[in-house]
Amino acid sequence: MKIFKKYYRIMMVLPIFLVTACAGDFLEETPKASLTPENFYQSANDLELAQAALSWKLNGAFNTVSGLYYGADDLTSKRLGNKIEFSDFDVFNANSSNGRMTAWWNSFYGAIKAANTLIANYENATEASEEQRNNAAGHAYFIRAISYFYLTRTWGEVPMPIEAIVDLERPNAKVEDIYALIVDDLKKSEAMLPDHWSGKAHQNGVDIFPTNGSAKALLANVYLTMAGWPLNQVDKYALAAQKAKEVIDNKDTWGYKLQANFEDIWMIDNKENSEAVFACYYNNTVSEWNWENGTMMGPNPFAPSEEGGWEDGYGEITFYNNFPDGPRKEATYQEAYYKGNDPDDVISWQETAASHPFFLKYRDDYSYDWSTHTPNNWWGSMTTFIIRYPEVLLTYAEAQAMASGPDATTYDAINQVRQRAGLADLEQGLSQTDFVDAVIMERGWEFAAEVGIRWFDLIRTETVAKANSQRAISEVSLLGEPSDVNHTYYWAPLPEIK
């Protein structure tokens, strides 16, 4: 079958966790010409190849800037040239032909297809141990779950194939049915995934593949989302708090902890670090170039034109002005700009052509020259963090407060994040509403411009229009009018797939 030949080709270029392995060794395992479902899934090595393919496919969703979360209040773009498709989401004018969303659609369904195939065949790997088979299946259930989680939060009702062959012509599934599958998949992955991986899937003390801790954390986020719009299943707040608390109470099992300094998260030499509950890892030095092996999330997309950047996106002014001062803000936004890459010609963000603050957190990579702010390569190796440990803390704080009111544990959770950000502890004695509002804003500041977290928070809390009502007058004017009552523009238009 073609899909298994594709797996084999994928493994010849290898994602980051396998780049030290020898492709020739894989060729000796199973001749490429005879790969079939019946003879491929036999050994532990076969399962490892299939798992690598899973992560490789998901990498494609997060190695470029997506236009889908520009509708939030943390990120904007110019309305010129090839930036218009980003801007169309920002001003609520996107249509089904917008090319800045198809990478998500294609990559997530590619990952789902790979996951479905592994789920259908993992039990055939009789040369592998039961533990190895379960670990591989748990990985597949996790990837399928996170893919559907992003798909339904973005588009609402979408096709939901669970077979190895993806038929995108099938009717769209109901949102509640998609979430039921997501929850079921994550429960399975929680039971089947290990605490830690070994070998190439565990680097610098960090697990490259998802673990059962990753599954618990994602399930907490899923429950939190189900408690809000569109399902509004408020009983899920207690379940979200329970799952997040399991991760917090057992964080040493997986080695999760906050980095001492916010800026350290984004350093390329620290690309595998303790905040990574789940992430996509890249290596642009793989000998055979392949799209999913590297990333173009930085340094160019969020850098100013004065320094050779592409200006795909930058910070919205109101959000920036409301962002509390301190080391987190200093590491999130660039303050000094080298005009023409000249360190002797320093200007402020107000003096840039865009007149907006630019994000700094995606800037560091092996090729970036900090002495002149020069991006020497558009193709990088930096990590895209999908779930960071502070999200677990803030998920717990919000969910527990919504389930039973703020208490000492919820204050402790949010204050851990605030203290690292250089902020004072949150005021004691807040009402449930005020406390939760504070947590949601803390999430916004902590995860500004990260994988759509702010956008999805606005959707589930039904505050898209409210957030955009505070848009600075100097921003590009909105072309569409989002509604928190009718949920207008909450979901993206289904893409035209040719």
Buried (B, 14 or more C-beta within 10 A) or exposed (E): BEBBBBBBEBBBBBBBBBBEBEBEEBEEBBEEEEBEBEEBBBBBBBBBBBBBBBBBBBBBBBBBBBBBBBBBBBBBBBBEEEBBBBBBBBBBBBEEEBEBBBBBBBBBBBBBBBBBBBBBBBBBBEEBEEEBBBBBBBBBBBBBBBBBBBBBBBBBBBBBBBEBEBEEEEEBBEBEEBBBBBBEBBBBBBEBBBEBBEEBBBBEEBBBBBBBBBBBBBBBBBBBBBBBBBBEBEEBBBBBBBBBBBBBEBBEBBBBEBBEBBBBBBBBEBBBBBBBBBBBBBBBEBEEEBBBBBBBBBBBBBBBEBBBBBBBBBBBBBBBEEBBEBBBBBBBBBEEBBBEBEEEEEEEBEEBEBEBBBBBBBBBBBBBEEEBBBBEBBBBBBBBBBBBBBBBBBBBBBBBBBBEEBEEBBBBBBBBBBEBBBBEEBEEEBEEEEBBBBBBBBBBBBBBBBBBBBBBBBBBBBBBBEBBEEBBEEBBEBEBEBEBEEBBBBBBEBBEEE
